[in-house]
Amino acid sequence: MLGKYARVLVAVAVFLFLTVMLAGTAVAGGGFDEFGYNYGARLFVGKADGVDRVLDGKVWGDPTYANDNLVMKWSKAWDEARFHGAPWSPDAWCSNEWNGAVPGGSGEVWHYKIIWVGPELENSPYWREGGYPVWGQFEVIMDQGTAEGEHIWYAHAVPCGYGGN
């Protein structure tokens, strides 16, 4: 089982990679590409192997999570702020759902919800009790999953839904 910070680093790596790839990549004609991205729908669905856009049985060189199913979603406000110069707002969010309870998978299942709160982090009016900071302006409002048969909650902010407080 990965520790809390190792899992957060994996989630951070996924979303950082996602933001880099979205900045310069578009799928002609819409729909999903061979890796699992549908940029028009702001969605990734597929094996985690495809998230790094290299189908090699690994995720950034590590085979541990490559066969896990992954669903990533991001809001229009996230997309507009990150890639089109719009200001960040409390409507900017992303979600990362890992399912390793599949043949050849890691066996772990995790769900993360991340929102923009601004550089004030815990002092922001958008901050929610029960979360933790990530990336300097964002809060993980939900981090829960199952590993080695145990259900674990690392973050469960109130409220735990998307959009402003």
Phi, psi and omega in degrees: 000131176288146175287167182307312185287327176294319178293321178296320178298321176297314179298318178299314180299319179299310184287327175295316178297317178303315182293322177296313183293321180294328182298329185235010186234138174221146178265117180296130177080000178080184181082185182274142174272181185292346181268338181120001180273140168231093186293327178296325179269357183055058189209143168235131175221120178164188174293144179302335177310325183279346186297330179270008177061027174225112181272085185230013182076016181219161171242108185050046175086357182245123182281352187308314187251004187302324181270357177293147172278141183226134173235121175241139178225149175216147186283164176299320179297322176297310181300313182296318181289316185288322190243350186230014173079006178288155177290148175292147180216166179293357174272000179272122180211162171216157182227146182222113182241114180257136174229099178263009178274055181226160178306128180079002181277177182288339185090349181264150176228125183222150175223127178240139169238130184230134181234157172278133176235348181097169185293347178285346181045246185300339179267002180285145175294346180266351181296143180240133179300130177109353179262185175218153184283150175208147175060018173081338180219012187231157178235133170277110183267345173212130176215100181214152179183188182234130177216136180050040177076005181247133175272127187235135172246120174259332177213135174210084183286159177235118357283161184254008179269172180276167181091175183295162179301000000 
